């Protein structure tokens, strides 16, 4: 999902709650915080010796295990954070957005958005961790090693 698509969903549905499902039925606790929004530039060379450069947006989520239950997040509350970020460090809407999360039970990973559902007054982002891949095998004509 592109960052602009995510932000458009928030803008179009400010009154809805916001929830993240990591695996079927396993949700990030609603006491999560958006602790960082990262504009990331990747400069890489793949296993076939092919150079690459691309950008990503990574939104870091954290749950404080000591925090009492409170009112769940709304799209507006998340959008307010993105608007603050935009004023200080402009966000590139054309980049893929990832959600970084980990806790005592789940190793920290960058999750992609697999699907967006609207149910029970919430925007539910179904997340998944993409497996690693040999990039040259995905690119026709690229020098391959695998």
C-alpha positions in Angstrom: 0.0 0.0 0.0 1.2 3.5 -0.9 1.5 6.0 1.9 -0.9 8.3 0.2 -3.5 5.5 0.0 -3.2 5.0 3.8 -3.5 8.8 4.5 -6.5 9.0 2.2 -8.3 6.3 4.1 -7.6 8.2 7.3 -8.8 11.5 5.8 -12.0 9.9 4.4 -12.9 8.2 7.7 -11.8 10.4 10.6 -14.5 9.1 13.0 -13.6 5.5 12.7 -11.3 3.6 15.0 -8.0 2.3 13.8 -6.8 -1.2 14.5 -3.9 -3.4 13.3 -4.3 -7.2 12.9 -0.9 -9.0 12.6 -2.2 -12.5 12.2 -5.8 -13.8 12.0 -7.4 -12.8 15.2 -4.2 -11.4 16.7 -4.3 -7.6 17.1 -1.9 -5.0 18.3 -3.4 -3.8 21.6 -5.5 -0.6 21.3 -3.1 1.1 23.7 -0.5 1.4 20.9 1.3 4.6 20.2 2.7 5.9 17.0 6.2 6.5 18.2 8.0 7.4 15.0 7.3 8.1 11.3 10.4 7.4 9.2 11.2 8.5 5.7 13.7 5.8 4.7 16.0 5.7 1.7 17.4 2.3 0.8 20.7 2.2 -1.2 21.4 -1.4 -2.0 23.2 -3.9 -4.2 21.4 -7.3 -4.6 22.9 -10.7 -4.7 23.3 -10.5 -8.5 25.4 -7.3 -8.2 22.5 -5.0 -9.3 22.4 -1.6 -7.6 19.1 -0.2 -6.5 17.7 2.8 -4.6 14.2 3.2 -3.3 12.2 4.9 -0.5 9.8 3.7 2.1 7.7 5.1 4.9 7.9 3.2 8.2 5.5 3.9 11.0 6.7 2.5 14.3 4.0 1.3 16.7 4.7 0.5 20.3 2.5 -0.8 23.2 3.4 0.2 26.7 2.5 -2.9 28.7 2.0 -0.8 31.9 -0.5 1.5 30.3 -4.1 1.1 31.4 -6.8 0.6 28.8 -8.0 3.8 27.2 -10.2 4.9 24.4 -9.0 3.2 21.2 -7.3 5.2 18.4 -9.3 7.0 15.8 -8.2 7.7 12.2 -8.3 11.5 13.1 -5.8 11.0 16.0 -3.4 9.2 13.6 -3.9 11.7 10.9 -3.1 14.5 13.4 0.3 12.9 14.0 1.0 12.5 10.3 0.1 16.2 9.8 2.6 17.2 12.4 5.2 15.1 10.8 4.4 16.5 7.4 5.2 20.0 8.7 8.7 19.0 9.9 9.7 16.3 7.5 7.5 16.0 4.4 6.2 12.5 3.8 6.5 11.0 0.3 3.0 9.7 -0.6 4.4 7.5 -3.4 6.4 5.2 -1.1 5.2 1.9 0.2 4.1 2.2 3.8 5.3 -0.4 6.4 4.3 -0.7 10.1 7.1 -1.6 12.5 6.0 -3.5 15.6 7.4 -5.9 18.1 6.9 -6.7 21.8 7.8 -9.4 24.3 6.0 -12.1 22.2 6.5 -10.9 18.6 9.9 -10.2 17.1 10.1 -6.7 15.7 9.3 -6.7 12.0 8.2 -4.4 9.3 4.7 -5.3 8.2 3.1 -4.6 4.9 -0.6 -4.0 4.5 -2.3 -7.0 3.0 -5.9 -5.7 3.2 -8.0 -3.0 4.6 -11.4 -3.8 6.1 -14.1 -1.6 7.5 -16.0 -3.4 10.3 -17.6 -2.5 13.6 -16.8 1.2 13.4 -13.1 0.5 12.7 -10.6 0.6 9.9 -8.8 -2.7 10.3 -5.4 -3.0 8.6 -4.5 -6.6 8.0 -0.7 -6.8 8.1 1.8 -9.4 7.1 5.6 -9.7 7.1 6.9 -10.1 3.5 9.4 -12.9 3.1 12.9 -12.1 1.9 13.3 -12.6 -1.8 16.1 -12.8 -4.5 15.3 -9.5 -6.3 17.1 -10.5 -9.5 14.7 -13.5 -9.9 11.8 -10.9 -10.0 13.4 -8.6 -12.6 13.5 -9.7 -16.2 17.0 -9.3 -17.7 18.7 -8.6 -14.4 21.9 -10.4 -13.6 20.9 -13.3 -11.5 22.7 -15.4 -8.9 20.1 -17.7 -7.4 
